[in-house]
Amino acid sequence: MSRIINNKENIQRMDSMSNLEKVLWVCLVIFIQISFGQIFALISLLFILCLYITKIVIGNQKVILNYFLLLLFWIMLIVIMLRPNLMDKLVLIELIWLLGGAIFLFIAAVNSTIQIQMIRNIILMSSGFVAWLFIFEKLINIETGLFFPNYAGTRAVGGFDGPNEMGAFYLLVSSISLTCLLLKIGSIKINIFALIPSVVMVFLSYSRGALGGLALLLFLLVLLIFPKSRNKLRILLIFTFIMLILVIVFSNYIESFDQVRRNAAGRSELFQQSLDLIVHSPIFGNGMGTYATLYGTTPHNEYIYILVSGGIVAFIGLITILSIPIYLSYRYKFYPELVFFIIFLSQEMFFNHFVRGRVSLLFWLVFLVVIKSARLNYNKSALEG
């Protein structure tokens, strides 16, 4: 009898943790987007980690071996890039963001369920809310202290550390919301609520990578939706209408874009500096923080950064990690997430989101829900079989 009562108490605790977990995920996504939010986003993540440790201790939840091995694989990649300069400030910053990924992979290894649509709604509503707040603040010309001033006086950064980071974040949100909208997944109101301000934020960033990502997003959606659609004429008309709107908007936007980009720094020098370091140590790299220590910045390209820091070995490891959610999203038809990850891969050519940005937290959150949902679908298929 006492055992039954204890089991009921454990179930009630797990249910209350589930509600708390939802609140913490909302906090994490919101804090990512505001100026003082980096540390609070990481704190939210640490609280979630504590919840999952509690699930193992109190709830007797098991650890999934395959996902635990994935965690060890990620840690191995981090170790490959470590050097004796571990206590350097720039190295510690990069290390903290990479360890954030390790926390997500640990959570993934705990045998529990996270509803994929719940996470979609949390991302879309939280991101849409903050984006609308930023737009409203600019329209009525007030200062809430939640956002940074424009970069170089022209490019909006929102609460992010730079315009490229902001553009990439809201582009990724747009990829989820627009895919869900066109495939009739989830609430239409939530999708539109997130999509409109997110696209506006991408344009306000004046980020070439993010703007190019918008074009890639539309191209991917045509490839994804058109072959599956019975009413192909309707789909063509919708995309034609979207393209006309974008052409009209961009024709009025191009002059200010040229003026802003004329004042922006080029990246050819960054690539040349990176190439020199890659040639210097091509197999295991030069170590984490090397580029930032020498030049005070990053290569603005994740793939080049990994080649500089961890060489070909770490680069192969990164590609392996990135391929996993793409494969699972395609296999189990998580199409919003599939588009999300392809867009993320494209954005990594323009910035270092894994080591210098909060965008990595969004990536890992979607990564987490995909592999948990894939396992759930696999188990259902096995039972049905």
C-alpha positions as CSV (number, residue, x, y, z in Angstrom):
1,M,0.0,0.0,0.0
2,S,2.8,2.4,1.0
3,R,4.5,1.6,-2.3
4,I,1.4,2.6,-4.3
5,I,1.2,5.9,-2.3
6,N,4.9,6.6,-3.0
7,N,4.3,5.9,-6.7
8,K,1.4,8.3,-6.8
9,E,3.5,11.0,-5.1
10,N,6.3,10.5,-7.6
11,I,3.8,10.8,-10.5
12,Q,2.3,14.0,-9.0
13,R,5.9,15.4,-8.7
14,M,6.7,14.5,-12.2
15,D,3.4,16.2,-13.4
16,S,4.3,19.4,-11.5
17,M,7.8,19.3,-12.9
18,S,6.3,19.1,-16.4
19,N,4.4,22.3,-15.9
20,L,7.5,23.9,-14.4
21,E,9.6,22.7,-17.3
22,K,7.3,24.4,-19.8
23,V,7.7,27.7,-17.9
24,L,11.5,27.3,-17.9
25,W,11.5,26.6,-21.7
26,V,9.5,29.8,-22.2
27,C,11.9,31.7,-20.0
28,L,14.9,30.3,-21.9
29,V,13.5,31.4,-25.3
30,I,12.5,34.8,-24.1
31,F,15.8,35.5,-22.3
32,I,17.7,34.6,-25.5
33,Q,16.2,37.6,-27.1
34,I,16.7,40.4,-24.6
35,S,19.8,42.4,-23.8
36,F,20.5,41.2,-20.3
37,G,19.2,37.7,-21.0
38,Q,22.3,35.5,-21.8
39,I,23.0,34.6,-18.2
40,F,19.4,34.1,-17.3
41,A,18.9,31.9,-20.4
42,L,21.8,29.7,-19.2
43,I,20.3,29.7,-15.6
44,S,17.0,28.5,-17.0
45,L,18.8,25.7,-18.8
46,L,20.6,24.7,-15.6
47,F,17.2,24.6,-13.7
48,I,15.9,22.3,-16.5
49,L,19.0,20.2,-16.1
50,C,18.3,19.8,-12.4
51,L,14.7,18.7,-13.2
52,Y,16.0,15.9,-15.4
53,I,18.6,14.8,-12.9
54,T,15.7,14.7,-10.4
55,K,13.7,12.5,-12.9
56,I,16.6,10.0,-12.8
57,V,16.9,10.0,-9.0
58,I,13.3,10.3,-8.0
59,G,11.4,9.2,-11.0
60,N,13.7,6.2,-11.8
61,Q,14.0,7.4,-15.4
62,K,16.5,5.5,-17.4
63,V,19.3,6.9,-19.5
64,I,19.2,6.0,-23.2
65,L,22.6,4.6,-24.1
66,N,22.7,5.8,-27.7
67,Y,22.0,9.4,-26.8
68,F,24.4,9.2,-23.9
69,L,27.1,8.1,-26.3
70,L,26.1,11.1,-28.5
71,L,26.8,13.3,-25.4
72,L,30.2,11.7,-24.9
73,F,30.9,12.3,-28.6
74,W,30.2,16.0,-28.3
75,I,32.3,16.3,-25.2
76,M,35.1,14.5,-27.1
77,L,34.9,17.2,-29.8
78,I,35.2,19.9,-27.2
79,V,38.2,18.2,-25.6
80,I,39.9,18.0,-29.0
81,M,39.8,21.8,-29.3
82,L,41.1,22.4,-25.7
83,R,44.6,23.7,-25.1
84,P,46.6,24.8,-22.0
85,N,45.1,28.4,-22.4
86,L,41.8,27.1,-20.8
87,M,41.5,30.0,-18.3
88,D,41.7,32.6,-21.0
89,K,38.5,34.7,-21.0
90,L,37.8,34.3,-24.7
91,V,38.3,30.5,-24.4
92,L,36.0,30.3,-21.4
93,I,33.2,32.2,-23.3
94,E,33.4,29.7,-26.2
95,L,33.6,26.7,-23.8
96,I,30.5,27.8,-21.9
97,W,28.4,27.9,-25.1
98,L,29.7,24.5,-26.3
99,L,28.9,23.0,-22.9
100,G,25.4,24.3,-23.3
101,G,25.1,21.8,-26.1
102,A,26.3,19.1,-23.7
103,I,23.5,19.9,-21.3
104,F,20.9,19.5,-24.0
105,L,22.4,16.2,-25.0
106,F,22.2,15.0,-21.4
107,I,18.6,16.0,-21.3
108,A,18.0,14.1,-24.5
109,A,19.6,11.0,-23.0
110,V,17.0,10.9,-20.2
111,N,14.2,8.6,-21.1
112,S,11.3,11.1,-21.1
113,T,8.9,12.7,-23.6
114,I,8.8,16.3,-24.8
115,Q,5.9,17.1,-27.1
116,I,7.2,18.5,-30.4
117,Q,4.1,20.7,-31.0
118,M,4.4,22.1,-27.5
119,I,8.0,23.2,-28.1
120,R,7.0,24.7,-31.5
121,N,4.4,26.8,-29.8
122,I,6.8,27.9,-27.1
123,I,9.3,29.0,-29.6
124,L,6.8,30.8,-31.9
125,M,4.8,32.5,-29.1
126,S,7.9,33.6,-27.1
127,S,9.8,34.8,-30.1
128,G,6.8,36.5,-31.6
129,F,6.0,38.3,-28.3
130,V,9.6,39.7,-28.0
131,A,9.7,40.7,-31.7
132,W,6.4,42.5,-31.5
133,L,7.6,44.2,-28.3
134,F,10.7,45.4,-30.1
135,I,8.7,46.7,-33.1
136,F,6.2,48.5,-30.8
137,E,9.1,50.1,-28.9
138,K,10.6,51.5,-32.1
139,L,7.2,52.7,-33.4
140,I,6.4,54.7,-30.3
141,N,10.0,55.7,-29.7
142,I,10.4,54.6,-26.1
143,E,13.3,52.8,-24.3
144,T,12.5,49.8,-22.2
145,G,16.1,48.7,-21.6
146,L,15.3,45.3,-23.0
147,F,17.1,45.9,-26.3
148,F,20.5,47.3,-27.4
149,P,20.9,50.4,-29.6
150,N,21.3,49.9,-33.3
151,Y,24.6,48.6,-34.5
152,A,26.6,51.5,-36.2
153,G,23.4,53.5,-35.8
154,T,21.6,51.7,-38.6
155,R,21.3,47.9,-38.1
156,A,18.9,46.7,-35.5
157,V,20.2,44.1,-33.1
158,G,17.3,43.7,-30.7
159,G,18.5,42.1,-27.6
160,F,21.3,40.2,-29.4
161,D,25.0,41.0,-29.5
162,G,25.0,41.8,-33.2
163,P,22.7,42.1,-36.3
164,N,23.8,38.8,-37.9
165,E,22.9,37.0,-34.7
166,M,19.5,38.6,-34.6
167,G,18.8,38.1,-38.3
168,A,19.7,34.4,-38.0
169,F,17.5,33.8,-34.9
170,Y,14.4,35.3,-36.4
171,L,15.1,33.7,-39.8
172,L,15.0,30.3,-38.0
173,V,11.8,31.2,-36.2
174,S,10.4,32.2,-39.6
175,S,11.4,28.8,-41.0
176,I,9.3,27.0,-38.4
177,S,6.3,29.3,-38.5
178,L,6.1,29.5,-42.3
179,T,6.5,25.8,-42.8
180,C,3.9,25.1,-40.2
181,L,1.5,27.6,-41.8
182,L,1.8,26.2,-45.3
183,L,1.6,22.6,-44.1
184,K,-1.3,23.4,-41.8
185,I,0.5,22.3,-38.7
186,G,-0.6,23.8,-35.4
187,S,-2.5,27.0,-34.8
188,I,-2.7,29.4,-37.8
189,K,-2.9,32.3,-35.4
190,I,0.3,31.3,-33.6
191,N,2.1,30.8,-36.8
192,I,1.1,34.2,-38.2
193,F,1.8,35.9,-34.8
194,A,5.4,34.7,-35.0
195,L,6.0,34.9,-38.8
196,I,5.1,38.6,-39.4
197,P,7.4,40.2,-36.8
198,S,10.2,37.6,-37.4
199,V,10.4,38.6,-41.1
200,V,10.4,42.2,-40.2
201,M,13.3,41.6,-37.8
202,V,15.3,39.8,-40.5
203,F,14.9,42.9,-42.8
204,L,15.9,45.3,-39.9
205,S,19.1,43.3,-39.3
206,Y,20.4,44.1,-42.9
207,S,22.2,40.8,-42.6
208,R,23.1,39.4,-46.1
209,G,23.2,35.9,-44.7
210,A,19.7,36.2,-43.1
211,L,18.2,37.8,-46.2
212,G,19.7,35.2,-48.4
213,G,18.3,32.6,-46.0
214,L,14.8,34.0,-46.6
215,A,15.2,33.3,-50.3
216,L,16.6,29.8,-49.5
217,L,13.6,29.2,-47.2
218,L,11.1,30.0,-50.0
219,F,13.0,27.7,-52.4
220,L,13.0,24.8,-49.8
221,L,9.3,25.2,-49.2
222,V,8.6,25.1,-52.9
223,L,10.6,21.8,-53.1
224,L,8.8,20.4,-50.0
225,I,5.2,21.4,-50.7
226,F,4.7,21.5,-54.4
227,P,5.3,17.7,-55.1
228,K,2.9,16.8,-52.2
229,S,0.2,19.2,-53.2
230,R,-2.9,18.2,-55.0
231,N,-3.8,21.8,-56.0
232,K,-0.5,22.8,-57.5
233,L,-2.0,25.9,-59.1
234,R,-3.0,27.2,-55.7
235,I,0.5,26.6,-54.3
236,L,2.1,28.4,-57.3
237,L,-0.3,31.4,-56.8
238,I,0.6,31.6,-53.1
239,F,4.3,31.6,-53.7
240,T,4.0,34.0,-56.6
241,F,2.1,36.4,-54.3
242,I,4.7,36.0,-51.6
243,M,7.5,36.7,-54.1
244,L,5.7,39.8,-55.4
245,I,5.4,41.2,-51.9
246,L,9.0,40.6,-51.2
247,V,10.0,42.2,-54.5
248,I,8.0,45.3,-53.7
249,V,9.4,45.5,-50.2
250,F,12.9,44.9,-51.3
251,S,12.7,47.5,-54.1
252,N,12.0,50.1,-51.4
253,Y,14.6,48.6,-49.1
254,I,17.5,48.1,-51.5
255,E,18.7,51.7,-51.3
256,S,19.0,51.8,-47.6
257,F,20.5,48.3,-47.7
258,D,23.3,49.4,-50.0
259,Q,24.0,52.4,-47.8
260,V,24.2,50.3,-44.7
261,R,26.3,47.5,-46.3
262,R,28.7,50.1,-47.8
263,N,29.7,50.9,-44.2
264,A,30.0,47.3,-43.1
265,A,33.4,45.5,-42.8
266,G,34.3,42.9,-45.4
267,R,35.3,39.4,-44.5
268,S,38.0,38.5,-47.1
269,E,40.7,39.3,-44.5
270,L,39.0,37.0,-42.0
271,F,39.1,34.1,-44.5
272,Q,42.8,34.7,-45.3
273,Q,43.7,34.8,-41.6
274,S,41.7,31.6,-41.1
275,L,43.4,29.8,-44.0
276,D,46.8,30.6,-42.6
277,L,45.9,29.0,-39.2
278,I,44.3,26.0,-40.9
279,V,47.4,25.3,-42.9
280,H,49.5,25.7,-39.8
281,S,47.7,22.8,-38.0
282,P,45.2,21.0,-40.3
283,I,44.6,17.7,-38.5
284,F,43.8,18.7,-34.8
285,G,43.7,22.5,-35.2
286,N,45.2,25.3,-33.2
287,G,42.9,25.1,-30.2
288,M,39.7,26.9,-29.0
289,G,40.1,30.6,-28.7
290,T,43.1,30.9,-30.9
291,Y,41.5,33.0,-33.6
292,A,39.8,35.3,-31.1
293,T,43.1,35.7,-29.1
294,L,45.1,36.7,-32.2
295,Y,42.5,38.8,-34.0
296,G,39.9,39.9,-31.4
297,T,37.0,38.4,-33.3
298,T,35.8,35.1,-34.9
299,P,36.0,34.0,-38.5
300,H,32.2,34.6,-38.9
301,N,31.9,31.1,-40.3
302,E,31.3,28.0,-38.1
303,Y,32.9,25.5,-40.4
304,I,36.1,27.6,-40.7
305,Y,36.1,28.2,-37.0
306,I,36.0,24.4,-36.3
307,L,38.8,23.8,-38.8
308,V,40.9,26.5,-37.2
309,S,40.2,25.2,-33.6
310,G,40.0,21.5,-34.0
311,G,41.2,20.7,-37.5
312,I,39.8,18.1,-39.9
313,V,39.0,15.7,-37.0
314,A,36.7,18.2,-35.2
315,F,35.2,19.3,-38.6
316,I,34.1,15.7,-39.4
317,G,32.7,15.4,-35.9
318,L,30.6,18.6,-36.3
319,I,29.2,17.5,-39.7
320,T,28.3,14.2,-38.1
321,I,26.4,15.9,-35.3
322,L,24.6,18.3,-37.7
323,S,23.6,15.4,-39.9
324,I,21.7,13.6,-37.2
325,P,18.7,15.9,-36.7
326,I,18.4,16.4,-40.5
327,Y,18.2,12.6,-41.0
328,L,15.7,12.1,-38.2
329,S,13.5,15.1,-39.3
330,Y,13.4,13.7,-42.8
331,R,12.8,10.1,-41.8
332,Y,9.9,10.9,-39.3
333,K,8.6,13.8,-41.5
334,F,9.2,16.6,-39.0
335,Y,9.2,19.0,-41.9
336,P,9.3,22.3,-39.9
337,E,12.4,21.1,-38.1
338,L,13.9,19.7,-41.4
339,V,13.6,23.2,-42.9
340,F,14.9,24.7,-39.7
341,F,18.1,22.6,-39.7
342,I,18.9,23.2,-43.4
343,I,18.5,27.0,-42.8
344,F,20.7,26.7,-39.8
345,L,23.4,25.0,-41.8
346,S,23.3,27.9,-44.3
347,Q,23.6,30.5,-41.5
348,E,26.7,28.8,-40.1
349,M,28.5,30.1,-43.2
350,F,28.0,33.6,-42.0
351,F,28.5,33.5,-38.2
352,N,29.8,31.4,-35.3
353,H,26.5,30.6,-33.5
354,F,27.9,27.6,-31.6
355,V,30.5,29.6,-29.7
356,R,29.5,33.2,-29.8
357,G,25.8,33.3,-29.7
358,R,22.5,32.5,-28.1
359,V,21.2,31.1,-31.4
360,S,22.9,27.9,-30.4
361,L,20.4,27.5,-27.6
362,L,17.6,27.6,-30.1
363,F,19.4,25.0,-32.3
364,W,19.9,22.6,-29.4
365,L,16.3,23.0,-28.2
366,V,15.0,21.9,-31.6
367,F,17.7,19.2,-31.8
368,L,16.5,17.9,-28.4
369,V,12.8,17.7,-29.3
370,V,13.6,16.1,-32.7
371,I,15.6,13.2,-31.3
372,K,13.1,12.7,-28.4
373,S,10.2,12.7,-30.8
374,A,12.0,10.4,-33.2
375,R,12.6,7.9,-30.4
376,L,8.9,8.1,-29.4
377,N,7.8,7.4,-33.0
378,Y,10.3,4.6,-33.3
379,N,8.9,2.9,-30.2
380,K,5.3,3.3,-31.5
381,S,6.3,1.7,-34.8
382,A,8.0,-1.1,-33.0
383,L,4.9,-1.8,-30.9
384,E,2.6,-1.6,-33.9
385,G,4.9,-4.0,-35.8
